[in-house]
Amino acid sequence: MPGIWPSAAGQSHWAVALTPPKYRRVVGWYAAWILLFMTVLASVGATYASAMSLQACVSISNPDYVAERWHTYMVRIAAVINIFEPRLIHHFSVFVTTKNKNSAKVVFGSIQDFTGWNNNAMAFFIGMLPGAYGFLAIDAPARYSEETKHPNTDVSRSMFWGIMGSVLIGIPFVLTLAFCMGDTQELLQNPTISLSPLALIILQSTGSKAAAIILSCTVIAVSFTASIDAVGGISRIIMAQARDRALPFSEVLSKVSPRWNTPIYAVLLACFLLLSIAAIYVGNSTAYYGIASGTVVMQVVSYTAPVILNFFFSKKMGIKYGPWNLGRLRYPINGIAIIIYIFLCCIMTFPTQMPATAENMNYASLIIGAVFIASTVMYFTWGRRNYFGPLFDLQGLETPVKA
């Protein structure tokens, strides 16, 4: 899609471009707001990961340390404004060694069900939820499409190699942890597990506090760097939506500073949104996790919309694909993707533990419903009078796109 329509709004504009003219206004509105909510919530979760990893390092160094939620929030504030080098984790991981390794049968041939479902299939599918967070940023290069010299090729290439790089580095790293993690029950009984499972696994595998802290610091560096990208990505989404008049105060939020070549006001709003939502964790962690639980489902909805529209309407609309395309494999691959996305959308709303309580309930359905209600309210109070779709040319679309 970025090879055809390079846009900071990414899948929001792609959905509009692939929708029959009669429905473009409505589809564009909801796609834009789902994208914004999804990106903000995902970014909050990513930077909290770095804060908790730092607390885990402190806990390993000082067993008397008590991790408070407000400590996490203060570190999270720093994560918005700091930059570190992200490519260290792979190099450090080779030093993780332990004599007490799990067997291949345990790693590949067993499922340990702590969910209360008493069903291996459900335990497996629910276990996919944390892994799904790793795909929340695959669309990040699209945010900078309008600031790239050759977006039709470079953005698609960046997405592709970003995923391939994550696979090539991630699979060996995860397998190393699986073989070296030891007894799962013992891990779950340690309070550090809630802060950073990685730090605890390394500590128990090597017996070295230094190794655990150093490797945890690489995670912190990666997460801190991701937080910088998150602020930049959210600000570009805000800028694009404001430019389309999908947000109030659009004239201000769409401005790009001629000095810094950056949408300054959109950046400030992005920081405010991140810090405001993160502050919920200080007062009530259950409320925060309830809000965050809808992130993956919104991700699935946001990614699925252009794929479904492309599958059903691309031929009818005569879409001309860019240099990066699937050719004849487009339909079978998109069809498989739609099936997987719909399946994930259902699975990701199931309770992660049984019996379900207020503390462990999966609130994804509630959050998705709240986003649609909020978007609908915003449409009738603002969008109906001001929003008509993308206000710049999407290669062949009418400008602006009108219902």
C-alpha positions as CSV (number, residue, x, y, z in Angstrom):
1,M,0.0,0.0,0.0
2,P,2.7,2.6,0.8
3,G,4.2,1.9,-2.6
4,I,0.9,3.2,-4.1
5,W,-0.2,5.9,-1.6
6,P,2.7,7.2,0.5
7,S,1.0,8.9,3.4
8,A,1.7,9.7,7.1
9,A,-1.8,8.5,7.9
10,G,-0.9,5.0,6.5
11,Q,-3.7,2.5,6.7
12,S,-6.2,5.2,7.4
13,H,-5.7,6.8,3.9
14,W,-5.2,3.4,2.3
15,A,-8.6,2.3,3.5
16,V,-10.1,5.5,2.0
17,A,-8.3,4.9,-1.3
18,L,-9.6,1.3,-1.6
19,T,-13.2,2.1,-0.6
20,P,-16.0,2.8,-3.1
21,P,-16.7,6.5,-3.3
22,K,-20.1,6.3,-1.6
23,Y,-18.5,5.0,1.7
24,R,-15.2,6.8,1.8
25,R,-16.1,9.5,4.2
26,V,-17.4,7.1,6.9
27,V,-14.6,4.5,6.4
28,G,-12.0,7.2,6.5
29,W,-13.3,8.7,9.7
30,Y,-13.4,5.4,11.7
31,A,-10.1,4.2,10.2
32,A,-8.4,7.4,11.3
33,W,-9.7,7.3,14.9
34,I,-8.9,3.6,15.3
35,L,-5.4,4.2,14.0
36,L,-4.9,7.1,16.5
37,F,-6.2,5.2,19.5
38,M,-4.3,2.1,18.6
39,T,-1.0,3.9,18.2
40,V,-1.3,5.9,21.4
41,L,-2.2,2.9,23.5
42,A,0.5,0.7,21.9
43,S,3.1,3.4,22.5
44,V,2.2,3.7,26.2
45,G,2.7,0.0,26.7
46,A,6.0,0.0,24.9
47,T,7.5,2.7,27.1
48,Y,6.2,1.1,30.2
49,A,8.2,-2.0,29.3
50,S,11.4,0.0,29.4
51,A,10.4,1.5,32.8
52,M,9.7,-1.9,34.3
53,S,12.9,-3.4,33.0
54,L,14.8,-0.6,34.7
55,Q,13.0,-1.3,37.9
56,A,13.9,-5.0,37.5
57,C,17.6,-4.0,37.3
58,V,17.2,-2.0,40.6
59,S,15.4,-5.0,42.2
60,I,18.2,-7.4,41.2
61,S,20.8,-5.0,42.6
62,N,18.9,-4.2,45.8
63,P,16.6,-7.0,47.0
64,D,15.0,-4.5,49.5
65,Y,13.7,-2.3,46.7
66,V,9.9,-2.1,46.5
67,A,8.7,-1.3,43.0
68,E,6.0,1.4,43.2
69,R,3.8,2.4,40.3
70,W,4.7,6.0,40.5
71,H,8.4,5.0,40.1
72,T,7.4,3.4,36.8
73,Y,5.5,6.5,35.7
74,M,8.5,8.8,36.4
75,V,10.8,6.6,34.4
76,R,8.2,6.5,31.7
77,I,8.3,10.3,31.5
78,A,12.0,10.1,30.8
79,A,11.4,7.5,28.1
80,V,9.5,10.2,26.1
81,I,12.6,12.4,25.7
82,N,15.6,10.2,25.7
83,I,17.5,8.4,22.8
84,F,19.6,5.3,23.1
85,E,21.2,2.8,20.6
86,P,18.7,-0.1,19.9
87,R,20.9,-2.7,18.2
88,L,22.8,-4.2,21.2
89,I,20.4,-6.9,22.4
90,H,21.4,-9.4,19.7
91,H,25.2,-9.1,20.5
92,F,24.7,-9.4,24.2
93,S,22.4,-12.4,24.0
94,V,25.2,-14.8,23.0
95,F,26.6,-14.6,26.5
96,V,23.6,-16.1,28.2
97,T,24.6,-19.6,29.3
98,T,23.4,-22.1,31.8
99,K,24.1,-25.8,32.5
100,N,20.5,-26.5,33.4
101,K,18.8,-26.3,30.0
102,N,15.3,-27.4,29.1
103,S,15.1,-30.3,26.7
104,A,13.9,-29.9,23.1
105,K,10.8,-31.9,24.1
106,V,9.9,-29.3,26.8
107,V,10.5,-26.4,24.5
108,F,8.8,-27.7,21.3
109,G,6.5,-30.4,22.5
110,S,4.8,-29.2,25.7
111,I,2.2,-26.6,26.6
112,Q,2.1,-25.4,30.2
113,D,-1.4,-24.1,30.9
114,F,-1.6,-21.6,33.8
115,T,-4.7,-19.9,32.3
116,G,-7.4,-21.9,34.1
117,W,-9.0,-22.8,30.8
118,N,-7.7,-26.4,31.2
119,N,-7.5,-26.5,27.4
120,N,-4.1,-26.7,25.6
121,A,-5.6,-25.1,22.4
122,M,-6.9,-22.1,24.4
123,A,-3.6,-21.8,26.3
124,F,-1.7,-21.8,23.0
125,F,-4.0,-19.1,21.4
126,I,-4.0,-16.9,24.5
127,G,-0.2,-17.2,24.6
128,M,-0.2,-15.5,21.2
129,L,-1.4,-12.3,22.8
130,P,2.0,-11.1,24.1
131,G,3.6,-12.0,20.8
132,A,1.1,-9.9,18.9
133,Y,2.5,-6.8,20.5
134,G,5.7,-7.3,18.5
135,F,3.8,-6.4,15.3
136,L,2.3,-3.1,16.6
137,A,5.0,-1.0,15.0
138,I,5.3,-2.6,11.6
139,D,3.5,0.3,10.0
140,A,5.8,2.9,11.7
141,P,7.8,3.7,8.5
142,A,4.6,4.9,6.9
143,R,4.4,7.7,9.3
144,Y,7.4,9.3,7.6
145,S,6.3,8.7,4.0
146,E,5.9,12.4,3.4
147,E,9.4,13.1,4.6
148,T,11.2,10.4,2.5
149,K,12.8,11.1,-0.8
150,H,11.6,7.8,-2.4
151,P,8.6,6.8,-0.4
152,N,7.1,4.5,-3.1
153,T,10.0,2.1,-2.7
154,D,11.8,3.0,0.6
155,V,8.8,2.8,2.9
156,S,7.8,-0.7,1.7
157,R,11.4,-1.8,1.8
158,S,11.7,-0.6,5.3
159,M,8.6,-2.4,6.5
160,F,9.7,-5.7,4.8
161,W,13.2,-5.7,6.1
162,G,12.1,-4.5,9.5
163,I,9.9,-7.6,9.8
164,M,12.6,-9.9,8.4
165,G,15.2,-8.5,10.7
166,S,12.9,-9.0,13.7
167,V,12.4,-12.6,12.7
168,L,16.0,-13.4,12.1
169,I,17.0,-11.8,15.5
170,G,13.9,-12.6,17.5
171,I,13.6,-16.4,16.8
172,P,17.1,-17.3,18.0
173,F,16.7,-15.0,21.0
174,V,13.4,-16.5,22.0
175,L,14.6,-20.1,21.6
176,T,17.6,-19.3,23.7
177,L,15.4,-18.1,26.5
178,A,13.1,-21.1,26.1
179,F,16.0,-23.5,26.6
180,C,17.5,-21.6,29.5
181,M,14.4,-20.4,31.4
182,G,14.3,-23.4,33.8
183,D,11.3,-24.3,35.8
184,T,8.3,-22.1,35.0
185,Q,6.6,-22.5,38.4
186,E,9.7,-21.2,40.1
187,L,9.9,-18.2,37.8
188,L,6.2,-17.3,38.4
189,Q,6.8,-17.3,42.2
190,N,9.4,-14.6,42.0
191,P,8.1,-11.0,42.3
192,T,10.6,-9.7,39.7
193,I,8.7,-11.7,37.0
194,S,6.0,-8.9,37.0
195,L,8.7,-6.3,36.1
196,S,10.9,-8.2,33.7
197,P,10.8,-11.9,32.9
198,L,13.9,-11.5,30.8
199,A,16.0,-10.2,33.7
200,L,14.8,-13.0,36.0
201,I,15.5,-15.7,33.4
202,I,19.0,-14.4,32.9
203,L,19.7,-14.1,36.6
204,Q,18.6,-17.6,37.4
205,S,20.4,-19.0,34.3
206,T,23.7,-17.4,34.9
207,G,23.7,-16.6,38.6
208,S,25.2,-13.3,37.6
209,K,23.5,-10.0,38.5
210,A,25.8,-8.2,36.1
211,A,24.7,-10.3,33.2
212,A,21.0,-9.8,34.1
213,I,21.4,-6.0,34.4
214,I,23.5,-5.6,31.3
215,L,21.0,-7.5,29.1
216,S,18.1,-5.8,30.7
217,C,19.7,-2.4,29.9
218,T,19.7,-3.4,26.2
219,V,15.9,-3.9,26.4
220,I,15.6,-0.5,28.1
221,A,17.7,1.1,25.3
222,V,15.5,-0.5,22.6
223,S,12.3,0.6,24.4
224,F,13.5,4.1,25.0
225,T,14.4,4.4,21.3
226,A,10.9,3.0,20.4
227,S,9.4,5.7,22.6
228,I,11.0,8.4,20.5
229,D,9.7,6.8,17.3
230,A,6.3,6.5,19.0
231,V,6.0,10.2,19.7
232,G,7.1,11.0,16.2
233,G,4.7,8.5,14.7
234,I,1.7,9.7,16.8
235,S,2.5,13.3,15.9
236,R,2.4,12.5,12.2
237,I,-0.9,10.8,12.5
238,I,-2.3,13.8,14.4
239,M,-0.8,16.1,11.8
240,A,-2.4,14.1,8.9
241,Q,-5.8,13.9,10.7
242,A,-5.7,17.6,11.4
243,R,-4.8,18.3,7.8
244,D,-7.9,16.3,6.8
245,R,-9.9,18.3,9.4
246,A,-10.7,15.1,11.4
247,L,-9.6,16.8,14.6
248,P,-10.6,20.1,16.3
249,F,-8.0,22.9,16.2
250,S,-6.9,21.5,12.9
251,E,-5.2,24.6,11.7
252,V,-2.9,24.6,14.7
253,L,-2.2,20.8,14.8
254,S,-1.4,20.6,11.1
255,K,1.2,23.3,11.2
256,V,4.8,22.2,10.4
257,S,7.5,24.4,11.9
258,P,9.6,25.9,9.1
259,R,12.6,26.0,11.5
260,W,12.5,22.3,12.7
261,N,10.5,20.8,9.8
262,T,8.4,19.1,12.5
263,P,4.7,19.4,13.5
264,I,5.6,21.0,16.9
265,Y,2.0,21.3,18.2
266,A,1.2,17.7,17.1
267,V,4.3,16.5,19.0
268,L,3.2,18.3,22.1
269,L,-0.3,16.8,21.9
270,A,1.2,13.3,21.4
271,C,3.4,13.7,24.5
272,F,0.3,14.9,26.5
273,L,-1.8,12.0,25.4
274,L,1.0,9.5,26.2
275,L,1.6,10.9,29.7
276,S,-2.0,11.3,30.5
277,I,-3.0,7.7,29.7
278,A,0.2,6.4,31.4
279,A,-0.8,8.3,34.6
280,I,-3.8,6.0,34.9
281,Y,-1.4,3.2,35.9
282,V,-0.3,5.2,39.0
283,G,-3.9,5.4,40.4
284,N,-5.2,2.0,39.2
285,S,-3.2,-0.6,37.4
286,T,-6.3,-2.7,36.7
287,A,-7.9,0.3,34.9
288,Y,-4.7,0.9,32.9
289,Y,-4.4,-2.8,31.8
290,G,-8.0,-2.8,30.9
291,I,-7.5,0.1,28.6
292,A,-4.3,-1.4,27.1
293,S,-6.0,-4.7,26.5
294,G,-7.8,-3.3,23.5
295,T,-4.6,-2.3,21.7
296,V,-4.0,-5.6,19.8
297,V,-7.6,-5.9,18.7
298,M,-7.5,-2.3,17.4
299,Q,-4.3,-3.2,15.6
300,V,-5.9,-6.1,13.9
301,V,-8.9,-4.0,12.9
302,S,-6.6,-1.2,11.6
303,Y,-4.4,-3.6,9.6
304,T,-7.3,-5.7,8.3
305,A,-9.4,-2.9,6.8
306,P,-7.1,-2.1,3.9
307,V,-6.5,-5.8,3.3
308,I,-10.2,-6.6,3.0
309,L,-10.9,-3.6,0.9
310,N,-8.0,-4.5,-1.4
311,F,-9.2,-8.1,-1.7
312,F,-12.7,-7.2,-2.8
313,F,-12.4,-3.8,-4.6
314,S,-8.9,-3.4,-6.1
315,K,-9.8,-5.1,-9.4
316,K,-13.1,-3.2,-9.7
317,M,-11.4,0.1,-9.0
318,G,-8.5,-0.6,-11.4
319,I,-5.8,0.0,-8.8
320,K,-2.3,0.3,-10.3
321,Y,0.2,-1.2,-7.9
322,G,3.7,0.2,-7.2
323,P,7.1,-1.5,-7.6
324,W,6.5,-3.5,-4.4
325,N,3.6,-5.9,-5.0
326,L,2.6,-9.6,-4.7
327,G,1.6,-10.0,-8.3
328,R,-0.6,-13.1,-8.9
329,L,-0.1,-14.2,-5.3
330,R,-2.0,-11.1,-4.1
331,Y,-5.4,-12.8,-3.8
332,P,-4.4,-16.0,-2.0
333,I,-2.1,-14.2,0.4
334,N,-4.6,-11.5,1.2
335,G,-7.3,-14.2,1.6
336,I,-5.2,-16.1,4.1
337,A,-4.4,-12.8,5.9
338,I,-8.1,-12.0,6.2
339,I,-8.9,-15.4,7.8
340,I,-6.0,-15.1,10.2
341,Y,-6.9,-11.5,11.2
342,I,-10.6,-12.4,11.8
343,F,-9.5,-15.4,13.9
344,L,-7.1,-13.2,15.9
345,C,-9.7,-10.5,16.4
346,C,-11.9,-13.2,18.1
347,I,-9.2,-14.9,20.1
348,M,-7.8,-11.6,21.5
349,T,-11.1,-10.8,23.2
350,F,-11.2,-14.0,25.2
351,P,-10.4,-13.8,29.0
352,T,-6.7,-14.6,29.5
353,Q,-7.5,-16.4,32.8
354,M,-10.3,-18.4,34.2
355,P,-12.3,-17.8,36.2
356,A,-12.5,-14.3,35.0
357,T,-12.5,-11.5,37.6
358,A,-12.4,-7.7,37.5
359,E,-8.6,-7.9,37.9
360,N,-7.8,-10.4,35.1
361,M,-10.7,-9.8,32.7
362,N,-9.8,-9.0,29.1
363,Y,-11.5,-5.6,28.5
364,A,-10.6,-5.5,24.8
365,S,-14.3,-5.7,23.7
366,L,-15.2,-2.9,26.0
367,I,-12.3,-0.7,24.8
368,I,-13.2,-1.3,21.1
369,G,-16.8,-0.4,21.8
370,A,-15.7,2.7,23.7
371,V,-13.5,3.8,20.7
372,F,-16.3,3.3,18.3
373,I,-18.7,5.3,20.5
374,A,-16.2,8.1,21.0
375,S,-15.5,8.2,17.3
376,T,-19.2,8.4,16.5
377,V,-19.8,11.2,19.0
378,M,-16.9,13.1,17.5
379,Y,-18.3,12.6,14.0
380,F,-21.7,14.0,14.9
381,T,-20.2,16.9,16.9
382,W,-17.3,17.8,14.6
383,G,-16.7,15.5,11.7
384,R,-20.1,15.7,9.9
385,R,-19.5,19.5,9.4
386,N,-15.8,19.5,8.8
387,Y,-14.5,16.1,7.6
388,F,-14.7,15.0,4.0
389,G,-11.7,12.7,3.7
390,P,-8.0,13.2,2.7
391,L,-7.4,16.8,1.6
392,F,-4.5,15.9,-0.7
393,D,-4.2,13.8,-3.8
394,L,-4.0,10.1,-3.3
395,Q,-3.0,9.5,-6.9
396,G,-6.2,9.5,-8.8
397,L,-8.7,10.1,-6.0
398,E,-10.8,13.2,-6.0
399,T,-9.4,16.0,-3.8
400,P,-11.0,16.3,-1.3
401,V,-12.7,12.9,-1.2
402,K,-16.4,13.5,-0.8
403,A,-19.2,11.2,0.2
